[in-house]
Amino acid sequence: QVQLVESGGGLVQPGGSLRLSCAASKFTFSSYVMSWYRQAPGKERELVASITTPGGNTNYVDSVKGRFTISRDNAKNTVYLQMNNLKTEDTAVYYCRAQYRFEDYWGQGTQVTVSS
């Protein structure tokens, strides 16, 4: 059974940093486009960042450009989201997504709370 397991969320003060990880199993990770989404209370889920394969081209929502970095390690079947200079508006549940042709998988999410 395909699994995407996120980790690394937590409580951080404004201006702080967190690194999210998403460990994948039971599929050919290197073939999939990997993305991070987030959903804040009362809001729709939005795409935060994505990374292609094999070129590793990245894409970010404007609100995180210059602060977040997505990366992947195909040898470890893991995608990361480095989040720096966090703001209160970054508070949300963050989800990992894997896409390849008609296949589409989601993780269970990890909570990120930015608060003083």
C-alpha positions as CSV (number, residue, x, y, z in Angstrom):
1,Q,0.0,0.0,0.0
2,V,1.4,3.4,-1.0
3,Q,2.4,5.6,1.9
4,L,3.3,9.2,2.3
5,V,4.3,10.1,5.9
6,E,4.9,13.7,6.8
7,S,7.0,14.8,9.8
8,G,8.7,17.9,11.2
9,G,5.7,20.1,12.0
10,G,5.3,21.8,15.3
11,L,5.1,25.1,17.1
12,V,7.5,27.9,16.2
13,Q,7.8,31.6,16.8
14,P,7.5,34.1,14.0
15,G,10.8,34.4,12.2
16,G,11.7,30.8,13.1
17,S,12.4,27.8,10.9
18,L,11.1,24.3,10.4
19,R,12.0,21.5,8.0
20,L,9.2,19.2,6.9
21,S,9.9,15.7,5.5
22,C,7.7,13.4,3.6
23,A,8.9,9.8,3.4
24,A,7.4,7.7,0.6
25,S,7.1,4.0,0.2
26,K,5.5,1.4,-2.1
27,F,5.9,3.3,-5.3
28,T,8.6,4.5,-7.7
29,F,9.3,7.8,-6.0
30,S,11.7,9.0,-8.6
31,S,9.0,9.1,-11.3
32,Y,6.6,11.3,-9.4
33,V,6.1,15.0,-9.2
34,M,6.2,15.8,-5.5
35,S,4.3,18.8,-3.9
36,W,3.6,20.4,-0.6
37,Y,0.1,21.8,0.0
38,R,-1.3,23.5,3.1
39,Q,-4.7,24.2,4.5
40,A,-5.5,26.8,7.1
41,P,-8.7,26.7,9.2
42,G,-11.6,28.0,7.1
43,K,-9.5,28.2,3.9
44,E,-9.1,26.0,0.9
45,R,-6.1,23.8,0.4
46,E,-3.4,25.6,-1.6
47,L,-0.3,24.5,-3.4
48,V,2.8,25.7,-1.6
49,A,5.6,24.2,-3.7
50,S,6.3,21.5,-6.2
51,I,9.4,19.8,-7.6
52,T,9.6,17.8,-10.8
53,T,11.7,14.8,-11.8
54,P,14.3,14.2,-13.1
55,G,15.1,17.8,-13.7
56,G,14.2,19.0,-10.2
57,N,12.4,22.1,-11.5
58,T,10.6,23.9,-8.6
59,N,7.6,26.1,-8.3
60,Y,6.4,28.2,-5.4
61,V,3.3,30.1,-4.4
62,D,4.2,33.8,-4.3
63,S,3.7,34.1,-0.6
64,V,6.5,31.8,0.2
65,K,9.1,32.7,-2.4
66,G,12.4,33.5,-0.9
67,R,11.5,31.8,2.4
68,F,10.7,28.2,1.6
69,T,12.7,25.7,-0.4
70,I,11.5,22.3,-1.7
71,S,14.0,19.6,-2.4
72,R,14.0,15.8,-2.9
73,D,16.3,12.9,-2.3
74,N,15.3,10.1,-4.7
75,A,17.8,7.7,-3.0
76,K,15.9,8.2,0.3
77,N,12.4,8.4,-1.3
78,T,11.9,11.7,0.6
79,V,10.8,15.2,-0.2
80,Y,11.6,18.1,2.1
81,L,10.2,21.6,2.7
82,Q,12.7,24.0,4.4
83,M,10.7,26.9,5.8
84,N,12.5,30.0,7.0
85,N,11.3,33.3,8.3
86,L,8.0,31.8,9.2
87,K,5.0,34.1,9.6
88,T,1.8,33.6,11.5
89,E,-0.1,33.3,8.2
90,D,2.0,30.2,7.5
91,T,0.0,28.4,10.2
92,A,-1.8,25.4,8.6
93,V,-1.8,21.7,8.1
94,Y,0.9,20.8,5.5
95,Y,0.3,17.9,3.2
96,C,2.6,16.0,0.9
97,R,1.3,14.9,-2.6
98,A,2.7,12.5,-5.2
99,Q,1.5,12.6,-8.8
100,Y,2.4,10.5,-11.8
101,R,0.1,10.3,-14.8
102,F,-3.3,9.1,-13.3
103,E,-1.8,8.2,-9.9
104,D,-2.3,10.7,-7.1
105,Y,-1.4,10.1,-3.5
106,W,-1.7,12.3,-0.4
107,G,-0.1,12.1,3.1
108,Q,-2.0,12.5,6.3
109,G,-0.7,16.0,7.0
110,T,1.5,17.6,9.7
111,Q,0.5,20.7,11.7
112,V,2.6,23.8,11.6
113,T,1.7,26.6,14.1
114,V,3.5,29.9,14.0
115,S,2.8,31.9,17.1
116,S,4.5,34.0,19.7
